Amino acid sequence: MKKISILTSGHYCTDERLFHKIGNTLSNNNFELTIISSVHKINEIKNNIKLIGFTGNSLPRKEKMKLFEEQLFKSNPDLIISAEVFPMLPALSYKKENPNSKIIYDVTEWYPENMTRNLKGIKKVLKYSFLYLTSYYLIKKVDALLIGEKRKLERMESFVRQKPKTIIPYFPPLQYFNYSQPPFDENEITFCFTGHLNEERGVFRFANVVNLVSQKYKEIDFRIKLIGKFDNEQTKDTFEKYFIDQKNVTLEIHDWMNFENISNALADVDICFDLRNKEFFFNNSLPIKIFEYMACGKPVIYSNVDAILDEFNNNEFGYFVNPFDSNEMISKIENYLSSIDLLKTHSENGRKLVEEKYNWEFVERKLINFINTVLTSA
């Protein structure tokens, strides 16, 4: 039985992609799997997968790297999957002592954009340049790449055109996502916004649009369901103030939920929203959430970022809108308020697309074949 270790410096061991998707697939196909994380302390076995974690992200880099190395030499893998750039360092150190082992980089982030987004001026230029060159050097050293989506493939082709690589998308496993039709009955409608609840992802634009619609349709009860976490208490207070005087608006705030519970949490939802900014990071990233909403049968009103428009036609299972155009968003909401049949059609269309194409089961065999190819390559 071949051994595989997944290393992550940015996610919990039970992360939806690393554990529920890649991890379960490898474990179910006769690989001995260990997931090692520097984000949290853990030592347990779940679904026959070893979960090893330590709190290392506040440690000096050398010490953090040493802890990764210790766990790697204990697990003694034939193949290492690095979920970020930093874990490639201990992976390469292990490979130096075990030259027959293989390393795969799982490319799911725009790096180094994700590390420099909040910097400005010369500090941003210098850090971006350093991280970009470092990542270029490290990617040259690995054996193969898994890539989350097509737009990230373009950059990786420019880095390492000849290196083995394949796209392994973010599609949801159908076993975790049950279909539920939107329950709107012309009397009450539920809007949902999930994830990081902050300005750049459009939580205030969402609040403003719901506020305007609820004032216009006072005969309808509007229920707002937030699932995630506000950046801070000030952001939360600002959001709540939009609805202080709205008697037909009910606000529910839920914390982060386990991956297995997302489907149940969305069962009573009619429409899901995401109104993120159209900056480089978001405009070129295909969101995981959109596939989960589709799988649950929830129509979406989503920012018309380029990565989404590359993949989908507008109006199939929701609307892709200019996130700064309140009138456009209100118009799309009104389409649903005036037609339960449209809401139902978009719900069924989204689920059908997931069942036919956008599900994890669809790409599992591709992943296993690629892993086996890398393991047997010279």
C-alpha positions, 0 to 999 in steps of 0.5 A: 500500500502506497503512503501519501502525506498532504501538507498544509500551512493554511487549512485545518486537517478536515478542510473540505478539499484536502479531507472530504474530497482528495483525502477520502478519495485516496483513502477509499482507493487503497492509499495510506493517507496522513494529513499534516497541518500547522494550523491546529493541534490534532492527533486522531484517525478519521475515515482511516485518515491520520490527522496530525496537527500542530500550532505552528503558524506563529513560530519562526519559519525554521522551527515550523519547517522542522515540525513538518519534517519530523512528521514527514519522516514519521509517516514516511510517504511515497508521495507528498501533496503540498497545499501551499508554497511553504510546505514545499520546503519541508517536502523537498528536504524529505525528498533529499533523503528519500529521492524516490519520493514524489511531490505534487503542488496543489494549486488552489490560491493565487499566490503571492496575490493572497499574501500581498493583497492588503499591502501598498506601495513599494512594500507590496512590490518588494514582497510580491517580487520575492514571493513570486520568484521563490514560488517559481523556484520551488514549483520548478522542483516539484514533480507534478501539479494539481490545479483547481481551475483553468485560469490558474493553469495559465500561470502554471504553464508559464512556470513549468510547461513540461511538468505533469499537471491536471485540473482537479476542480472544487466540485462538491461530493454528491453524498454530502449535498441533498437537493431541497427546493426553495420554499418561498410561498409569496409570504416569506423568503429567505436570503443567504450569505455565507463565508467571510462577512466583510466589505470586500465580499459585498456584505454591505451591498447585500444589506443595502439591496435587501433593505431596499427590497424589503421596504418596497415589498412590506407585505413579504417577510424577509429572512436573512441567514448569515453563515460565517464570521464577520471581520470584527464587531464593527462590521457586524454592528454596521450590517445590523443597523441596516435593518433596525427599523425594518419590521418585516426583516428577520436576521439570523447569524450562524457561525462556521459550519462543518462541511457535512452540515452545509446541505441541511443549513441551506434547506430552508433558503430560497436564494444565495448571494455573493457580491464580491469585489471585481478585483484581480483575486476574486475576478480570476477565482472560481468560487467553491460556494457556487457549486455547493449552492447549485448542488443544494438547489439554491438559485444565486445572485452572484457578482459577474466575475470573469472566472464565473462567466468563463464557465457558465451562461447567465440565467441558467441557475441564477443571475450574475450581476454588477455588484455595484448596481443596486437597481440590477440586483433588485430587478433580479430579486423581483423576478423571483418574487413575481415567479415561484416557477422561475425560482423552481426552474433555476433551482432544478437547473443548478442541481441538474448541472451538478449531477451531470457535470459539476460533482466530485465523483465526476473527477475522482477517477481522473485524480487517482489516475494522475496520482498513480502516473506520478508515483510510477514515473521515472 
